[in-house]
Amino acid sequence: MQFSTISLVLLVSVLSITIPTGYAVSQQTNACNPHTICAHPGDMLRYNISIRDINSSQTYNFGAMSDANTINVIQSQEDSNGIQNSTLVLNLKTGFVHSEQDVNAVRPFLEVLASPIDYNQSDNSVTPIVTDFNGFKRTSLVAFHSTENSTSKIVYDIETGILLEEHSTSIISINGNPEVINFIDKLSDTNMINSDSGSINTQSQISIPKWVKNTARSWSQGDIQDSEFTNAIQYLISNGIMHIPHGTSGANSAQSIPAWIKQSTGMWAGGQITDNEFVQGIQWLITKGIIQVGN
């Protein structure tokens, strides 16, 4: 989907990831070369996609190798209109893909990045976390990006380079009326992840009091004022559950919070994202001045 591709390009730039262009020998059956895409014939990725409450799925089946560095990929999109298939040709060395019919329509293949993922460790908008995928604990990177009317989050598996989740919330104008649009693209099935990560980050998992989540749920539903939500965030900061960089400027806790943040908060309150991801996201929004709390 074009919406997904544009969002991912912006967010991958936040990760400070570069597409490899150097020489790499051909991929072997059970081994992958560093800094190339690790995919083999028979591999599969399936994503569930939701936009404006319209659901679809997209599947990538990796087929035969075309040559030492390229592999054929069957892309299948299923929605209410049926199933549409297309054949892509993916260069495992460069990370670029083009359609079988048009070799000039080249784009980055953002569902799988070169692995292991290299990223800018000094960028506070990118955070390593431990996530759960189908019962496996995986070391991952979560990156946030925000503009005046939108926020986006992507999660990539560090070891495999696989996109685990993309979520964005935006306010756009439809027929002259502002509307909040949620977009979710989440990995639902793959045979490329079948164990825990080799090195699990031992960072402690955050546990947020139940009353804070209840407050967040009520705020996301419009039942309480912004000030009550920012008071709950201030509690997390005061009790060391959430940390913001020294010197981050605060503001009056009555400061109005952008409406689109309620959508993301409601997803956390509903259990769709973890406490760790919620805290990291709010920390980043505070450092950018999008959410403002009292000192």
SERO-4910 file (N, C-alpha, C, O; in steps of 0.05 Angstrom, whole numbers):
BEGIN
 pado doro    nc1    nc2    nc3   cac1   cac2   cac3    cc1    cc2    cc3    oc1    oc2    oc3
  Met    A     17    -24      0      0      0      0     17     25      0     38     26     14
  Gln    A     10     45    -15     25     70    -17     27     83     10     48     94     18
  Phe    A      5     84     25      5     96     52     26     84     70     41     98     83
  Ser    A     28     57     70     47     43     86     75     49     78     92     53     95
  Thr    A     81     48     51    108     53     41    118     80     49    141     82     57
  Ile    A    102    101     46    110    128     53    117    130     82    137    142     90
  Ser    A     99    119     99    104    120    128    129    106    136    145    115    152
  Leu    A    134     82    124    157     66    131    183     80    122    203     79    136
  Val    A    183     93     98    207    107     89    215    128    109    238    132    115
  Leu    A    195    144    119    200    165    138    211    153    164    230    164    175
  Leu    A    200    131    173    208    120    199    234    105    197    250    106    216
  Val    A    240     92    175    266     79    172    288    100    172    310     95    181
  Ser    A    282    124    161    302    145    162    307    154    190    330    162    197
  Val    A    287    151    208    291    157    237    311    137    249    327    144    266
  Leu    A    310    112    239    328     91    249    357     96    240    375     83    250
  Ser    A    361    115    221    387    120    210    399     95    198    423     90    199
  Ile    A    382     79    185    391     55    172    398     61    143    385     77    129
  Thr    A    420     50    134    428     54    106    425     27     91    430      6    102
  Ile    A    418     30     65    416      6     49    444     -2     40    458     15     29
  Pro    A    452    -27     45    479    -35     37    483    -36      7    466    -44     -8
  Thr    A    507    -26     -2    513    -27    -30    539    -41    -36    546    -44    -59
  Gly    A    552    -50    -16    578    -63    -20    575    -92    -29    552   -102    -31
  Tyr    A    597   -105    -36    596   -132    -47    588   -152    -25    597   -150     -2
  Ala    A    572   -171    -32    566   -193    -14    563   -218    -31    551   -218    -52
  Val    A    574   -240    -21    572   -265    -35    544   -276    -33    528   -266    -17
  Ser    A    537   -295    -50    509   -305    -51    501   -318    -25    518   -329    -10
  Gln    A    475   -316    -19    464   -328      6    465   -358      4    462   -370    -18
  Gln    A    470   -371     26    471   -400     27    445   -410     40    430   -394     52
  Thr    A    440   -436     37    414   -447     45    407   -442     74    385   -433     80
  Asn    A    427   -446     92    421   -443    121    437   -422    134    440   -422    158
  Ala    A    448   -404    119    465   -382    130    460   -357    115    452   -357     92
  Cys    A    464   -335    129    461   -309    117    486   -292    121    500   -295    141
  Asn    A    493   -276    101    515   -258    104    507   -233    119    485   -223    116
  Pro    A    525   -223    136    519   -198    151    512   -176    132    524   -173    110
  His    A    494   -159    140    487   -134    126    474   -140     99    477   -123     80
  Thr    A    461   -162     96    444   -168     73    417   -177     83    414   -184    107
  Ile    A    397   -177     66    371   -188     73    373   -218     75    382   -231     57
  Cys    A    363   -229     97    365   -257    102    338   -270     95    320   -270    112
  Ala    A    336   -280     71    311   -293     62    318   -316     43    338   -314     28
  His    A    303   -338     45    309   -361     29    283   -372     15    261   -365     24
  Pro    A    286   -387     -6    263   -400    -18    246   -415      2    257   -431     17
  Gly    A    220   -410      3    203   -423     22    196   -406     46    178   -413     61
  Asp    A    210   -384     50    204   -365     72    177   -351     66    169   -348     43
  Met    A    164   -342     87    138   -329     84    134   -308    106    142   -312    129
  Leu    A    121   -286     99    112   -265    117     83   -259    112     75   -257     88
  Arg    A     67   -256    133     39   -248    129     33   -226    148     38   -227    172
  Tyr    A     21   -204    138     14   -181    153    -16   -176    153    -29   -179    132
  Asn    A    -27   -169    176    -55   -160    178    -55   -129    178    -40   -117    192
  Ile    A    -71   -118    160    -71    -89    156    -99    -78    163   -119    -90    155
  Ser    A   -100    -56    177   -125    -42    183   -122    -13    179   -104      0    189
  Ile    A   -140     -1    163   -141     28    159   -170     36    158   -185     26    142
  Arg    A   -177     55    175   -205     65    177   -224     42    180   -246     41    168
  Asp    A   -216     23    197   -233     -1    204   -238    -19    180   -256    -36    181
  Ile    A   -222    -16    159   -223    -34    136   -199    -53    138   -176    -45    139
  Asn    A   -205    -79    139   -184    -99    144   -176   -113    118   -192   -118    100
  Ser    A   -150   -119    116   -140   -135     94   -115   -149    103   -106   -146    126
  Ser    A   -103   -165     86    -78   -179     93    -60   -178     69    -68   -177     46
  Gln    A    -34   -180     75    -14   -180     54      6   -202     60     17   -202     82
  Thr    A     12   -219     41     30   -242     45     52   -241     25     48   -234      1
  Tyr    A     76   -247     34    100   -248     17    111   -277     18    119   -286     40
  Asn    A    110   -291     -4    121   -318     -6    147   -317    -23    146   -309    -46
  Phe    A    169   -325    -11    195   -323    -24    199   -349    -41    197   -371    -30
  Gly    A    203   -345    -67    205   -367    -85    234   -373    -93    252   -373    -76
  Ala    A    238   -380   -118    265   -388   -127    284   -365   -129    276   -342   -134
  Met    A    310   -371   -126    331   -351   -131    333   -346   -161    334   -365   -177
  Ser    A    333   -321   -170    337   -314   -198    366   -316   -206    373   -325   -227
  Asp    A    383   -307   -187    412   -310   -190    424   -310   -163    410   -314   -143
  Ala    A    450   -305   -161    464   -308   -135    454   -288   -114    456   -293    -90
  Asn    A    443   -265   -123    435   -244   -104    406   -237   -104    397   -221    -87
  Thr    A    390   -247   -123    362   -239   -125    344   -263   -121    350   -286   -129
  Ile    A    320   -257   -110    300   -278   -104    273   -268   -113    267   -245   -110
  Asn    A    257   -286   -124    229   -279   -132    211   -280   -107    214   -297    -90
  Val    A    193   -260   -106    175   -258    -83    146   -255    -94    141   -237   -110
  Ile    A    128   -273    -86    100   -270    -93     86   -254    -72     84   -262    -49
  Gln    A     76   -231    -80     61   -213    -61     31   -218    -66     21   -214    -88
  Ser    A     17   -225    -45    -12   -230    -47    -27   -211    -28    -21   -211     -4
  Gln    A    -45   -195    -39    -61   -178    -22    -90   -187    -23   -102   -191    -44
  Glu    A   -101   -192      1   -129   -202      3   -146   -182     18   -140   -174     40
  Asp    A   -168   -174      5   -187   -156     17   -215   -164      8   -219   -186     -2
  Ser    A   -234   -146     12   -262   -153      6   -266   -157    -24   -287   -168    -32
  Asn    A   -248   -148    -40   -250   -152    -69   -237   -177    -79   -238   -183   -103
  Gly    A   -225   -193    -61   -212   -217    -69   -182   -217    -64   -172   -202    -47
  Ile    A   -168   -233    -80   -139   -236    -77   -125   -226   -102   -133   -234   -124
  Gln    A   -105   -209    -99    -89   -199   -121    -61   -208   -117    -49   -203    -96
  Asn    A    -49   -221   -137    -22   -230   -136     -4   -215   -155    -12   -207   -176
  Ser    A     21   -211   -146     41   -199   -164     68   -211   -157     72   -220   -135
  Thr    A     86   -211   -177    113   -222   -172    133   -199   -170    134   -182   -188
  Leu    A    149   -200   -149    170   -180   -145    197   -194   -147    199   -219   -143
  Val    A    217   -179   -153    245   -189   -154    261   -173   -134    264   -149   -137
  Leu    A    271   -187   -113    284   -174    -91    314   -179    -92    323   -202    -95
  Asn    A    330   -157    -91    359   -160    -89    367   -161    -60    364   -142    -45
  Leu    A    377   -184    -51    383   -189    -23    407   -173    -14    411   -168     10
  Lys    A    424   -164    -33    448   -149    -26    442   -120    -23    452   -107     -4
  Thr    A    425   -108    -40    420    -79    -39    395    -73    -23    392    -51    -13
  Gly    A    376    -92    -21    351    -87     -6    330    -74    -23    309    -66    -13
  Phe    A    334    -72    -50    314    -60    -67    299    -81    -82    309   -103    -87
  Val    A    274    -74    -89    256    -93   -102    243    -79   -126    239    -54   -126
  His    A    236    -94   -147    221    -83   -169    201   -104   -178    204   -128   -173
  Ser    A    181    -95   -193    161   -114   -203    173   -130   -226    192   -120   -240
  Glu    A    163   -154   -231    173   -170   -252    167   -157   -279    182   -161   -298
  Gln    A    145   -142   -281    137   -129   -306    152   -103   -311    155    -96   -335
  Asp    A    161    -90   -291    174    -63   -294    199    -61   -278    198    -56   -254
  Val    A    222    -66   -291    248    -66   -276    256    -38   -268    274    -35   -251
  Asn    A    243    -17   -278    249     10   -271    234     20   -246    241     40   -235
  Ala    A    213      5   -238    198     13   -214    211      1   -189    201    -18   -178
  Val    A    233     13   -182    250      3   -160    243     18   -134    240     42   -134
  Arg    A    241      4   -112    236     15    -86    250     -1    -65    256    -25    -70
  Pro    A    254     10    -41    265     -6    -19    244    -27    -10    220    -22    -10
  Phe    A    254    -51     -3    236    -72      8    237    -69     38    256    -78     51
  Leu    A    217    -55     49    218    -47     77    206    -68     96    206    -64    121
  Glu    A    195    -90     86    185   -111    104    208   -126    117    205   -137    138
  Val    A    231   -127    104    255   -140    115    279   -122    109    284   -116     85
  Leu    A    293   -114    129    317    -98    126    342   -116    127    341   -139    136
  Ala    A    365   -105    119    390   -119    122    394   -125    152    389   -108    168
  Ser    A    404   -148    158    407   -156    186    436   -166    192    450   -175    174
  Pro    A    444   -163    217    429   -150    239    427   -120    234    445   -108    221
  Ile    A    406   -107    244    401    -79    239    422    -62    252    427    -64    276
  Asp    A    434    -43    237    451    -23    248    434      2    252    418      9    235
  Tyr    A    438     16    275    422     40    280    438     59    297    458     52    309
  Asn    A    429     84    297    442    105    312    435    103    342    413    110    350
  Gln    A    453     93    358    448     87    386    445    113    403    436    112    426
  Ser    A    453    136    392    450    161    407    424    175    401    418    195    414
  Asp    A    408    164    383    382    176    377    361    167    397    354    143    398
  Asn    A    350    186    413    331    178    433    304    172    423    286    165    438
  Ser    A    300    174    397    274    166    385    274    136    377    254    126    368
  Val    A    297    123    380    300     95    374    308     80    399    328     87    412
  Thr    A    292     60    407    297     46    432    297     15    428    278      5    416
  Pro    A    318      1    438    317    -28    437    298    -38    459    299    -29    482
  Ile    A    281    -57    453    262    -68    472    260    -98    468    270   -109    448
  Val    A    248   -112    486    241   -140    483    211   -142    477    195   -132    493
  Thr    A    205   -154    455    177   -157    447    170   -187    445    188   -204    445
  Asp    A    144   -193    445    135   -220    442    122   -224    415    104   -209    407
  Phe    A    132   -244    400    119   -251    375    112   -280    375    129   -298    375
  Asn    A     86   -285    376     76   -313    376     89   -330    397     95   -354    393
  Gly    A     94   -318    421    106   -333    443    136   -332    445    147   -343    464
  Phe    A    149   -320    425    178   -318    425    187   -290    434    176   -270    425
  Lys    A    206   -289    452    217   -263    461    238   -254    442    258   -268    437
  Arg    A    234   -231    430    252   -221    410    263   -193    417    249   -176    427
  Thr    A    290   -190    412    302   -163    416    294   -147    391    299   -155    368
  Ser    A    283   -124    396    272   -108    374    279    -78    377    289    -70    398
  Leu    A    275    -63    356    278    -34    357    251    -21    352    237    -29    334
  Val    A    244     -2    369    220     13    365    228     42    359    245     53    373
  Ala    A    217     53    338    223     81    330    198     97    328    177     87    319
  Phe    A    199    122    336    176    140    336    182    163    318    204    173    315
  His    A    161    173    305    162    197    288    137    212    292    115    201    294
  Ser    A    139    239    293    115    255    298    116    281    282    137    293    278
  Thr    A     93    290    274     89    316    263     67    330    278     57    319    298
  Glu    A     59    353    269     38    368    284     12    352    286     -2    354    306
  Asn    A      5    337    265    -21    323    264    -19    293    263    -39    280    257
  Ser    A      4    282    269      6    253    267     29    242    284     47    256    292
  Thr    A     26    217    290     48    202    304     50    174    291     30    163    284
  Ser    A     74    164    290     78    138    278     98    122    295    116    133    308
  Lys    A     95     96    294    113     78    308    119     54    291    101     43    278
  Ile    A    144     46    290    151     20    276    167      3    295    182     14    312
  Val    A    164    -23    293    180    -42    309    193    -62    289    179    -75    274
  Tyr    A    219    -64    290    234    -83    274    248   -103    292    258    -96    313
  Asp    A    249   -128    283    265   -149    297    294   -144    290    301   -144    266
  Ile    A    312   -141    310    340   -134    305    354   -156    290    369   -151    271
  Glu    A    351   -181    299    367   -203    288    360   -209    259    377   -215    243
  Thr    A    334   -209    253    325   -217    226    319   -194    208    318   -197    183
  Gly    A    316   -170    219    309   -146    203    280   -145    194    273   -128    178
  Ile    A    263   -163    206    235   -165    197    219   -143    211    221   -138    235
  Leu    A    201   -130    195    182   -111    205    161   -126    222    147   -144    211
  Leu    A    159   -120    248    140   -133    265    113   -117    266     92   -129    267
  Glu    A    116    -91    266     91    -75    269     96    -46    259    117    -35    264
  Glu    A     76    -35    247     75     -7    241     48      4    249     27     -8    244
  His    A     48     27    263     23     39    272     25     69    269     44     81    279
  Ser    A      6     81    256      5    110    254    -23    120    259    -43    107    253
  Thr    A    -24    144    271    -49    158    276    -46    186    265    -28    200    272
  Ser    A    -65    194    248    -63    220    235    -90    233    235   -111    221    235
  Ile    A    -89    260    234   -113    276    229   -111    286    201    -93    302    194
  Ile    A   -130    278    184   -130    288    156   -158    299    150   -177    294    164
  Ser    A   -159    315    128   -184    327    120   -198    310     99   -186    304     78
  Ile    A   -222    301    105   -238    286     86   -264    301     80   -280    306     98
  Asn    A   -267    310     55   -290    326     48   -292    351     65   -314    360     71
  Gly    A   -269    362     71   -268    387     87   -271    384    117   -271    403    132
  Asn    A   -274    359    126   -277    353    155   -253    338    166   -245    319    154
  Pro    A   -242    347    189   -220    332    200   -229    305    211   -250    302    223
  Glu    A   -212    285    206   -219    258    215   -193    244    224   -172    246    211
  Val    A   -195    229    246   -173    214    257   -171    188    242   -190    172    242
  Ile    A   -148    182    230   -144    157    215   -123    140    229   -100    149    233
  Asn    A   -130    116    236   -112     97    247   -103     77    225   -120     67    210
  Phe    A    -77     73    224    -66     53    205    -49     33    221    -32     41    236
  Ile    A    -55      7    217    -40    -14    231    -31    -34    211    -47    -44    195
  Asp    A     -6    -41    211      5    -62    194     22    -80    213     43    -72    222
  Lys    A     12   -104    219     24   -121    239     30   -149    229     12   -162    217
  Leu    A     54   -158    234     61   -186    226     45   -206    242     44   -205    267
  Ser    A     31   -223    228     14   -243    241     25   -271    239     19   -288    256
  Asp    A     41   -276    219     52   -304    215     77   -303    198     79   -288    179
  Thr    A     96   -320    205    121   -323    190    134   -349    199    132   -357    222
  Asn    A    149   -361    181    166   -384    188    195   -375    191    213   -392    194
  Met    A    200   -348    191    227   -338    193    235   -331    222    258   -325    227
  Ile    A    216   -332    240    221   -328    269    209   -352    283    185   -355    284
  Asn    A    226   -369    295    217   -393    308    231   -399    334    232   -422    343
  Ser    A    242   -378    346    256   -382    372    259   -355    385    254   -334    373
  Asp    A    267   -356    411    275   -331    424    300   -320    411    315   -334    399
  Ser    A    304   -293    414    328   -281    404    352   -293    418    350   -302    441
  Gly    A    375   -294    404    399   -306    416    409   -291    440    420   -303    458
  Ser    A    404   -265    441    414   -249    463    391   -231    472    386   -210    460
  Ile    A    377   -238    493    354   -223    503    364   -200    520    380   -205    539
  Asn    A    356   -176    514    362   -153    531    350   -158    559    327   -165    562
  Thr    A    366   -154    579    358   -160    607    345   -136    620    341   -136    645
  Gln    A    338   -116    605    325    -92    617    299   -101    631    285   -118    622
  Ser    A    294    -89    654    271    -96    669    246    -87    655    245    -66    642
  Gln    A    225   -103    657    200    -96    643    184    -77    661    183    -81    686
  Ile    A    173    -57    649    159    -36    664    131    -47    672    118    -60    657
  Ser    A    123    -40    697     97    -47    706     83    -22    715     92     -9    734
  Ile    A     61    -15    702     47     10    708     22      3    725      8    -16    718
  Pro    A     17     18    746     -6     13    763    -32     13    747    -35     28    728
  Lys    A    -50     -4    756    -75     -8    741    -91     18    740   -104     23    720
  Trp    A    -90     35    761   -106     59    761    -97     79    739   -113     94    729
  Val    A    -70     78    733    -60     95    711    -72     87    685    -80    103    668
  Lys    A    -73     60    680    -85     51    655   -115     57    654   -125     63    632
  Asn    A   -129     55    676   -157     62    677   -161     92    671   -180     99    656
  Thr    A   -143    108    682   -145    137    676   -140    142    647   -154    159    634
  Ala    A   -120    129    635   -114    132    607   -137    123    589   -144    136    570
  Arg    A   -150    101    597   -173     92    581   -196    113    582   -208    119    562
  Ser    A   -202    123    606   -223    143    609   -217    168    593   -234    180    581
  Trp    A   -191    176    594   -183    200    579   -186    196    549   -195    213    534
  Ser    A   -177    172    539   -179    166    511   -207    166    501   -213    170    477
  Gln    A   -226    160    519   -255    159    511   -269    186    516   -292    188    510
  Gly    A   -253    206    525   -265    232    529   -280    236    554   -296    255    556
  Asp    A   -277    218    574   -292    219    598   -280    237    620   -294    246    638
  Ile    A   -254    243    617   -240    261    637   -224    281    622   -219    279    598
  Gln    A   -215    302    637   -200    324    625   -171    317    620   -160    298    632
  Asp    A   -158    333    603   -129    329    597   -113    330    622    -93    315    625
  Ser    A   -120    348    641   -104    352    665   -103    326    682    -82    321    694
  Glu    A   -124    310    682   -123    285    697   -104    265    685    -90    250    699
  Phe    A   -103    265    658    -84    247    644    -55    256    649    -38    239    655
  Thr    A    -50    282    647    -23    291    651    -14    288    681      9    284    686
  Asn    A    -33    289    699    -27    283    727    -18    254    730      0    248    746
  Ala    A    -31    236    716    -23    207    716      5    204    705     21    188    715
  Ile    A     11    218    683     38    217    671     58    228    691     80    217    693
  Gln    A     51    250    704     69    262    724     75    242    746     97    242    757
  Tyr    A     55    226    754     59    206    775     80    186    765     98    178    781
  Leu    A     79    177    740     99    158    730    127    170    730    146    156    736
  Ile    A    129    196    724    155    209    724    165    211    753    188    205    758
  Ser    A    148    220    771    156    225    799    164    199    813    181    200    831
  Asn    A    153    176    804    159    151    817    180    134    802    183    110    807
  Gly    A    193    147    783    215    134    769    207    113    749    224     98    739
  Ile    A    181    111    742    172     91    722    177    102    694    183     87    676
  Met    A    175    128    691    181    141    666    203    162    670    203    176    690
  His    A    222    163    652    244    182    654    245    200    630    241    192    607
  Ile    A    249    226    636    252    245    614    279    258    618    288    262    640
  Pro    A    293    265    595    320    277    597    321    301    615    302    317    615
  His    A    343    304    629    347    328    646    346    353    628    359    354    607
  Gly    A    332    373    638    330    398    623    307    400    604    302    421    591
  Thr    A    291    378    602    267    379    585    248    400    597    241    398    620
  Ser    A    239    419    581    222    440    591    194    430    596    183    414    580
  Gly    A    182    438    618    155    431    624    136    454    619    145    476    611
  Ala    A    111    449    624     91    470    620     68    465    639     67    444    653
  Asn    A     49    483    639     26    479    656     12    453    649      8    447    626
  Ser    A      4    437    670     -8    411    664    -35    413    650    -46    393    641
  Ala    A    -46    438    649    -71    441    635    -68    445    605    -87    448    590
  Gln    A    -42    444    596    -36    447    567    -53    427    551    -54    403    558
  Ser    A    -65    436    529    -81    419    513    -64    399    498    -42    406    487
  Ile    A    -72    374    498    -58    352    485    -71    346    458    -95    345    456
  Pro    A    -55    343    436    -67    337    410    -85    313    411    -80    293    424
  Ala    A   -108    316    397   -129    295    399   -120    268    389   -129    247    399
  Trp    A   -101    267    369    -94    241    358    -79    224    378    -79    199    374
  Ile    A    -68    236    399    -53    220    419    -73    202    434    -65    181    444
  Lys    A    -98    211    436   -118    194    450   -121    167    437   -126    147    450
  Gln    A   -119    167    410   -123    141    396   -101    121    404   -107     98    410
  Ser    A    -76    131    405    -54    113    412    -56    105    442    -50     82    448
  Thr    A    -64    123    459    -67    117    487    -89     96    491    -86     78    508
  Gly    A   -111     99    476   -132     79    478   -123     51    470   -132     32    481
  Met    A   -105     50    451    -94     24    442    -78     11    465    -80    -13    469
  Trp    A    -62     27    479    -47     17    502    -66      7    524    -62    -14    534
  Ala    A    -85     24    530   -104     17    551   -119     -9    544   -128    -24    562
  Gly    A   -123    -13    518   -137    -38    509   -118    -62    506   -127    -83    497
  Gly    A    -93    -59    513    -74    -81    513    -62    -87    486    -50   -108    482
  Gln    A    -64    -68    467    -53    -73    440    -23    -66    438    -10    -75    419
  Ile    A    -12    -50    457     16    -46    458     25    -50    487      8    -47    506
  Thr    A     51    -55    492     60    -62    519     65    -37    535     66    -14    525
  Asp    A     68    -41    562     74    -18    580    100     -5    571    102     19    571
  Asn    A    121    -22    565    146    -11    557    144      7    532    155     29    532
  Glu    A    129     -2    512    126     14    488    111     40    493    117     61    483
  Phe    A     90     38    511     75     62    517     92     82    531     92    106    524
  Val    A    108     74    551    125     92    566    146    104    548    150    129    549
  Gln    A    158     88    531    178     99    513    166    119    493    179    140    487
  Gly    A    142    114    484    129    132    466    122    159    480    127    180    468
  Ile    A    111    157    504    104    182    519    129    197    526    129    222    524
  Gln    A    150    183    534    176    197    539    185    214    515    193    237    518
  Trp    A    183    201    492    192    215    468    174    239    461    184    260    454
  Leu    A    148    235    465    129    257    459    134    281    478    131    304    471
  Ile    A    141    274    503    147    296    523    172    311    515    173    335    516
  Thr    A    194    296    506    219    309    499    215    327    474    229    346    471
  Lys    A    195    320    458    190    337    434    170    359    439    163    375    422
  Gly    A    160    360    464    141    381    471    113    377    462     96    395    463
  Ile    A    107    353    451     80    347    441     61    342    464     38    351    464
  Ile    A     71    327    485     56    325    510     73    342    530     97    339    532
  Gln    A     59    359    545     73    376    565     61    371    592     37    371    596
  Val    A     79    367    611     71    363    639     84    383    657    104    395    649
  Gly    A     73    387    680     84    405    699    111    396    710    116    372    710
  Asn    A    128    414    718    154    407    730    151    396    758    170    390    771
***
